[in-house]
Amino acid sequence: MGVLFAAVAVYLCFWSVPAEPVAWLAPKPPGYVGVHAPNTHLSGLRTIDIGNEFGPEHIAIGPDNKLYAAMTSGNLVRMDPDGTHQEIFANTRGRVLGFDFDKDGRMIAADAMRGLLIVGADRRVSVLTDQVSSDDPIRYANSVVVATDGTIFFTDASARFSPAEWGGTYEASVLDILEQAASGRVLAYDPATASTRVVAHGFSFANGIALSSDGRALFVSETGRYRIWKIASDVRDLDIQSGSSQATVLFDNLPGYPDNLMRGREGRIWAGLFRPRNPAADNLSQKPFMRKVLLRMPRALLPVGDPYSHVFAFDESGHVTEDLQDPIGAYPETTGATETADRLYIHSLHAPAIGWVPYARR
């Protein structure tokens, strides 16, 4: 037994892992208070059956007024808004985490495995870009928004860990967030020149992205540090940690991990919190060695928050206007929300259905 315990200790302390955690100061979790006080507005979600599909991570209404959803299988599923007439619109052979449509109605997709993609009128999938330069690959394309001038802004969640190389999107995100090297960034692709540039960098897992109504600012979820940023859309290679006035924290110390950002109606922007924070994880923020030990343990033992369904809406100045929760978390990992005139569709990382609620602004 002594030999066994010694072997386990050696493994937990010295086994090689790909991440090199760094110390950072996590703010004290605020809990569910104030504008995020507990409620049950997401309880009893209605659902749309999606058959054998799984994980409608991103949902949007297309220019044809059809509902599109990106699934774990790599399928992009298209249907009527009530869920009928479902069909596979395209399959990317990867994992799309976000998509938008350009002025010609073509889908622009951020595929975590393949990069920035375009789906043409013939439904053929092509790669727009998978690198910034020959020695700078896009490792974790996550979310995307197309500006009125055609510029495509998208997030590269981690410049360190690619889902294609590290066991999928979840494993790569665990490595990145536990490491806290803040290698995430916002990129811009110019279709006219077929070139990609860095807009801003220094995010701890750059996730959801949305444009302001005038196109002059970008809203970006920083999942690993519980923040949502507002940055100027015309900046180049900006370090968000530099203190520049062109990058401000719109929401800090959120009660959960922010994910997708989606423009709604009447100027609203919807955000999803896919899990609540866990104080045990925050307590390890200044203990990089212990986080390295965690990476050697089974993923089921990681200190992640309990299931808790939560989406909220805010205006461009940072005021929360809507907050919908289900403390039981019956619909798992709520990554975002898509608003129409009469429904609010709820995105999910792992749900076997599409959740929705009849929606009229409260």
Backbone torsions as a table, in degrees:
resi	resn	phi	psi	omega
1	MET	NA	-36.8	179.0
2	GLY	-62.8	-41.4	177.8
3	VAL	-63.7	-40.8	179.7
4	LEU	-62.8	-48.3	179.2
5	PHE	-61.7	-38.5	179.1
6	ALA	-65.1	-40.2	179.5
7	ALA	-64.5	-42.2	178.6
8	VAL	-63.5	-42.5	-179.8
9	ALA	-62.6	-43.1	178.8
10	VAL	-62.8	-42.4	179.6
11	TYR	-61.1	-49.3	-176.2
12	LEU	-65.9	-29.1	-176.0
13	CYS	-94.0	-26.9	-169.0
14	PHE	-128.3	-11.1	-178.5
15	TRP	-61.1	136.9	-176.4
16	SER	-67.8	133.9	173.1
17	VAL	-130.0	155.1	-174.3
18	PRO	-75.1	-20.1	-177.1
19	ALA	-92.6	149.1	175.4
20	GLU	-122.1	85.2	-174.8
21	PRO	-57.5	144.4	176.8
22	VAL	-120.5	153.3	-179.0
23	ALA	-75.6	142.2	171.9
24	TRP	-149.9	164.2	-175.7
25	LEU	-104.8	103.8	178.4
26	ALA	-79.1	133.2	177.1
27	PRO	-70.2	155.7	179.5
28	LYS	-64.9	127.6	-178.2
29	PRO	-58.2	131.7	-177.3
30	PRO	-79.1	-18.9	-172.7
31	GLY	75.4	-171.3	-178.2
32	TYR	-95.8	92.9	-176.5
33	VAL	-136.5	169.5	174.8
34	GLY	59.3	-129.2	-178.3
35	VAL	-65.9	-18.0	178.4
36	HIS	-105.9	24.9	177.1
37	ALA	-59.3	144.0	-175.1
38	PRO	-55.5	140.7	173.0
39	ASN	-149.5	178.6	-177.6
40	THR	-124.6	29.0	-176.0
41	HIS	-67.2	-16.2	176.2
42	LEU	-102.5	2.9	179.8
43	SER	-69.9	147.3	177.6
44	GLY	66.5	38.3	178.3
45	LEU	-55.6	140.5	168.9
46	ARG	-80.6	155.5	-175.9
47	THR	-133.3	153.5	172.1
48	ILE	-109.7	121.8	179.7
49	ASP	-67.2	133.9	179.6
50	ILE	-121.1	24.1	174.9
51	GLY	62.5	-125.5	-178.7
52	ASN	-88.4	1.7	179.6
53	GLU	-75.2	168.6	-170.6
54	PHE	-157.8	139.4	172.1
55	GLY	73.0	64.7	176.2
56	PRO	-73.6	74.5	-172.4
57	GLU	-61.7	-34.9	-179.4
58	HIS	-139.3	134.8	-176.8
59	ILE	-132.3	137.0	179.1
60	ALA	-154.5	154.0	173.2
61	ILE	-88.4	127.7	-179.7
62	GLY	-85.2	173.8	178.7
63	PRO	-63.6	-17.2	176.7
64	ASP	-91.1	10.0	-178.8
65	ASN	64.0	20.1	173.1
66	LYS	-93.4	156.1	176.5
67	LEU	-94.0	128.3	179.4
68	TYR	-115.3	143.2	178.5
69	ALA	-142.0	138.0	179.9
70	ALA	-97.1	124.1	-174.0
71	MET	-108.4	162.1	-179.8
72	THR	-59.1	-31.7	-177.6
73	SER	-66.8	-11.4	-172.1
74	GLY	95.5	-7.8	178.4
75	ASN	-76.8	139.8	167.6
76	LEU	-104.7	111.2	-172.7
77	VAL	-98.9	133.7	179.4
78	ARG	-115.2	143.3	-177.3
79	MET	-158.4	168.9	170.3
80	ASP	-69.6	158.3	-177.6
81	PRO	-58.7	-22.0	177.7
82	ASP	-88.9	3.2	177.2
83	GLY	94.3	-3.6	179.7
84	THR	-83.8	167.7	177.6
85	HIS	55.8	49.0	179.8
86	GLN	-74.6	141.6	175.7
87	GLU	-151.5	157.4	174.2
88	ILE	-82.4	112.7	179.4
89	PHE	-72.9	-43.4	179.0
90	ALA	-165.4	162.6	172.5
91	ASN	-129.2	128.0	-174.3
92	THR	-92.3	-7.1	-174.1
93	ARG	61.8	27.8	177.6
94	GLY	-147.4	-140.3	177.5
95	ARG	-141.9	103.6	177.6
96	VAL	-78.4	128.9	178.4
97	LEU	-108.8	-13.6	178.2
98	GLY	-163.1	151.3	177.0
99	PHE	-154.4	161.9	177.0
100	ASP	-148.1	-179.2	-179.8
101	PHE	-126.5	139.5	178.9
102	ASP	-86.3	-179.2	-175.0
103	LYS	-64.5	-19.2	178.1
104	ASP	-94.0	6.4	177.8
105	GLY	82.2	7.5	179.0
106	ARG	-83.0	142.9	178.2
107	MET	-78.4	132.5	172.9
108	ILE	-111.2	120.4	-171.4
109	ALA	-122.7	138.0	172.5
110	ALA	-95.5	108.3	-177.8
111	ASP	-105.1	118.9	-175.1
112	ALA	-61.2	-24.8	-177.8
113	MET	-92.6	-27.4	-168.1
114	ARG	-121.6	-19.3	-178.9
115	GLY	112.3	-152.0	-179.4
116	LEU	-90.4	123.0	-173.5
117	LEU	-118.0	161.0	171.9
118	ILE	-130.2	137.4	176.6
119	VAL	-111.0	113.1	-175.4
120	GLY	-77.2	179.8	179.3
121	ALA	-61.4	-26.5	178.2
122	ASP	-86.9	5.9	180.0
123	ARG	69.7	12.5	177.1
124	ARG	-77.7	135.1	-178.1
125	VAL	-95.7	128.0	178.5
126	SER	-131.4	152.9	177.5
127	VAL	-87.5	123.9	173.3
128	LEU	-80.9	-47.9	177.6
129	THR	-158.4	143.8	172.8
130	ASP	-132.2	17.8	177.6
131	GLN	-157.9	153.6	171.8
132	VAL	-85.1	-39.4	175.1
133	SER	-151.4	178.1	-175.0
134	SER	-61.4	-26.2	-179.9
135	ASP	-112.7	18.8	-178.0
136	ASP	-137.4	83.0	-177.6
137	PRO	-74.6	155.1	171.2
138	ILE	-89.0	112.0	-170.7
139	ARG	-92.4	-28.5	-169.9
140	TYR	-149.0	67.2	176.5
141	ALA	-60.7	132.6	-169.4
142	ASN	-125.1	-61.2	-176.3
143	SER	-134.3	157.4	-171.8
144	VAL	-147.9	147.7	172.6
145	VAL	-144.6	139.3	-178.0
146	VAL	-104.1	125.1	179.0
147	ALA	-79.1	164.0	-178.2
148	THR	-64.6	-26.0	178.5
149	ASP	-84.7	3.0	178.4
150	GLY	96.9	-13.5	178.3
151	THR	-62.4	136.0	-179.3
152	ILE	-107.5	112.9	176.6
153	PHE	-97.6	135.7	179.4
154	PHE	-151.4	159.2	-179.2
155	THR	-99.7	142.9	170.5
156	ASP	-112.3	97.2	-167.3
157	ALA	-56.4	-38.8	-177.1
158	SER	-145.8	125.3	173.6
159	ALA	-85.7	2.3	-178.2
160	ARG	-103.6	-41.1	-169.5
161	PHE	-126.0	116.1	179.2
162	SER	-93.6	130.6	176.0
163	PRO	-58.1	-30.8	-179.8
164	ALA	-67.4	-24.8	-176.7
165	GLU	-103.4	-19.3	-171.4
166	TRP	-123.5	36.2	168.7
167	GLY	84.5	18.9	176.2
168	GLY	109.4	176.5	-173.3
169	THR	-66.7	-38.8	-178.0
170	TYR	-67.5	-48.8	-178.7
171	GLU	-61.1	-43.0	179.2
172	ALA	-63.8	-37.4	179.3
173	SER	-69.0	-37.7	176.7
174	VAL	-60.6	-46.5	179.5
175	LEU	-60.3	-44.4	-176.5
176	ASP	-68.4	-45.9	-175.3
177	ILE	-71.5	-35.7	176.9
178	LEU	-72.8	-28.4	177.7
179	GLU	-73.5	-41.5	-179.8
180	GLN	61.6	36.2	175.7
181	ALA	-79.0	-8.5	177.6
182	ALA	53.6	57.0	-178.7
183	SER	-99.7	2.5	-179.7
184	GLY	-70.5	156.4	-176.2
185	ARG	-155.3	165.7	172.8
186	VAL	-107.9	132.4	-179.2
187	LEU	-118.6	161.0	175.8
188	ALA	-133.2	132.7	177.7
189	TYR	-112.2	129.3	178.8
190	ASP	-102.2	108.1	-178.4
191	PRO	-61.9	-27.5	-177.5
192	ALA	-67.9	-35.1	-177.0
193	THR	-111.2	-4.7	-177.3
194	ALA	55.7	36.7	-178.7
195	SER	-116.5	152.1	-179.4
196	THR	-122.2	136.0	178.7
197	ARG	-131.3	160.5	175.7
198	VAL	-87.4	124.7	175.5
199	VAL	-85.3	-54.1	-178.6
200	ALA	-151.8	152.9	-179.0
201	HIS	-141.0	171.5	179.6
202	GLY	102.7	15.9	179.7
203	PHE	-89.3	140.0	171.5
204	SER	-87.3	92.0	-176.0
205	PHE	65.9	83.4	176.7
206	ALA	-70.9	127.7	-170.7
207	ASN	-125.6	-111.3	-174.9
208	GLY	-63.7	153.2	-179.1
209	ILE	-144.4	141.2	176.9
210	ALA	-147.3	154.7	178.7
211	LEU	-99.7	147.7	172.0
212	SER	-69.1	164.5	-176.6
213	SER	-63.1	-29.3	178.7
214	ASP	-94.2	-0.3	177.7
215	GLY	76.2	5.1	-175.4
216	ARG	-91.4	-8.9	-178.5
217	ALA	-138.3	152.5	175.4
218	LEU	-116.6	139.8	172.8
219	PHE	-105.0	130.8	-173.0
220	VAL	-135.0	128.6	174.9
221	SER	-81.8	130.4	172.7
222	GLU	-109.3	90.9	-170.4
223	THR	-59.8	-44.7	-172.5
224	GLY	-68.2	-15.8	179.4
225	ARG	-128.0	20.5	168.7
226	TYR	59.5	40.2	-175.2
227	ARG	-130.8	158.2	168.4
228	ILE	-125.8	126.0	-176.4
229	TRP	-101.1	157.1	168.6
230	LYS	-124.3	117.0	-176.6
231	ILE	-127.9	151.4	177.3
232	ALA	-65.5	136.3	-176.0
233	SER	-78.2	-13.0	-177.0
234	ASP	-99.3	6.4	-179.0
235	VAL	-75.5	161.7	178.1
236	ARG	-130.7	125.5	175.4
237	ASP	51.0	43.2	-179.4
238	LEU	-81.1	129.8	171.8
239	ASP	-84.7	113.0	-174.6
240	ILE	-67.7	-16.6	179.1
241	GLN	-86.3	2.2	-174.4
242	SER	-79.4	-11.3	-177.9
243	GLY	87.8	11.1	-179.7
244	SER	-65.4	143.2	177.0
245	SER	-70.3	-10.4	179.3
246	GLN	-83.4	-0.6	176.1
247	ALA	-139.0	113.4	-179.3
248	THR	-126.0	148.9	176.9
249	VAL	-83.5	116.2	-179.7
250	LEU	-82.4	-41.4	175.8
251	PHE	-130.5	127.1	178.9
252	ASP	-121.6	151.4	173.0
253	ASN	57.4	46.6	177.0
254	LEU	-65.8	157.0	-178.1
255	PRO	-76.9	-5.2	179.2
256	GLY	-148.3	-175.0	-178.5
257	TYR	-87.2	112.7	-178.3
258	PRO	-74.1	143.3	-175.6
259	ASP	-127.4	-116.2	-175.0
260	ASN	-66.6	149.0	171.2
261	LEU	-121.9	130.3	-178.4
262	MET	-137.1	131.7	174.6
263	ARG	-70.1	134.9	176.3
264	GLY	-109.0	-149.0	-179.6
265	ARG	-95.8	160.3	175.8
266	GLU	54.2	36.0	175.3
267	GLY	82.5	0.9	-178.8
268	ARG	-74.5	150.4	170.1
269	ILE	-123.8	127.6	-177.8
270	TRP	-99.1	138.5	177.0
271	ALA	-125.6	145.6	174.3
272	GLY	-109.7	139.6	171.6
273	LEU	-109.0	107.1	-169.3
274	PHE	-79.1	-18.7	173.8
275	ARG	-153.4	148.1	171.2
276	PRO	-74.0	158.4	177.2
277	ARG	-71.2	158.0	176.8
278	ASN	-119.7	120.5	-178.3
279	PRO	-55.3	-31.9	179.7
280	ALA	-62.2	-38.3	178.6
281	ALA	-67.8	-42.9	179.0
282	ASP	-64.2	-33.8	179.9
283	ASN	-66.5	-15.6	178.9
284	LEU	-95.3	5.1	-174.1
285	SER	-60.5	-34.1	179.8
286	GLN	-103.0	20.8	179.0
287	LYS	-126.9	72.0	-176.6
288	PRO	-60.3	-32.8	179.8
289	PHE	-63.5	-42.0	-179.3
290	MET	-67.9	-32.4	175.8
291	ARG	-68.4	-31.8	175.6
292	LYS	-67.9	-37.1	174.8
293	VAL	-61.9	-41.7	178.3
294	LEU	-57.5	-38.5	-178.6
295	LEU	-66.1	-17.1	178.3
296	ARG	-90.3	-4.3	-176.4
297	MET	-98.1	160.2	175.1
298	PRO	-56.3	141.0	-175.9
299	ARG	-61.3	-25.9	179.3
300	ALA	-65.0	-17.8	-178.5
301	LEU	-94.0	0.1	179.4
302	LEU	-66.4	144.3	-179.4
303	PRO	-80.1	73.6	176.3
304	VAL	-96.9	157.9	-178.1
305	GLY	-69.4	159.7	176.3
306	ASP	-69.2	159.4	176.8
307	PRO	-55.6	137.1	-179.2
308	TYR	-164.9	112.7	-177.9
309	SER	-83.0	132.0	-173.6
310	HIS	-161.0	122.6	169.6
311	VAL	-133.5	151.9	176.4
312	PHE	-146.4	159.3	179.3
313	ALA	-118.4	148.8	178.6
314	PHE	-142.5	161.8	174.7
315	ASP	-95.7	176.7	-171.8
316	GLU	-70.5	-13.3	176.7
317	SER	-92.5	-3.0	174.9
318	GLY	97.4	19.6	176.3
319	HIS	-96.0	127.6	177.4
320	VAL	-72.4	126.2	-178.2
321	THR	-109.2	-22.5	179.2
322	GLU	-144.2	147.2	177.4
323	ASP	-149.4	118.4	-176.3
324	LEU	-125.4	129.3	-175.3
325	GLN	-138.0	159.1	166.1
326	ASP	-137.3	99.4	-176.6
327	PRO	-59.9	-21.0	178.2
328	ILE	-76.4	-26.0	179.2
329	GLY	69.8	38.2	-178.0
330	ALA	-63.0	-31.9	176.0
331	TYR	-102.6	110.9	-165.3
332	PRO	-78.5	148.2	171.5
333	GLU	47.4	69.2	179.9
334	THR	-72.8	105.8	-174.5
335	THR	-92.8	-12.0	-179.7
336	GLY	174.5	-174.7	-179.6
337	ALA	-148.0	142.6	176.8
338	THR	-119.3	121.8	-174.0
339	GLU	-102.0	132.6	170.2
340	THR	-121.2	-174.7	-177.4
341	ALA	-64.1	-28.2	-175.3
342	ASP	-130.9	-1.9	-179.5
343	ARG	-139.2	154.1	169.3
344	LEU	-122.7	111.7	178.6
345	TYR	-88.0	138.3	-176.2
346	ILE	-109.6	123.8	178.6
347	HIS	-78.4	155.3	177.8
348	SER	-151.4	143.6	178.9
349	LEU	-72.8	-33.4	-172.1
350	HIS	-134.6	6.0	-176.5
351	ALA	-68.9	147.4	177.0
352	PRO	-90.8	16.1	-179.5
353	ALA	-156.1	168.3	173.5
354	ILE	-98.8	121.5	178.9
355	GLY	-88.7	149.0	176.0
356	TRP	-156.4	158.8	174.8
357	VAL	-132.4	143.8	169.8
358	PRO	-60.2	135.0	-170.4
359	TYR	-130.3	127.2	167.7
360	ALA	-139.1	133.8	-173.4
361	ARG	-56.5	134.2	-175.9
362	ARG	-76.4	NA	NA
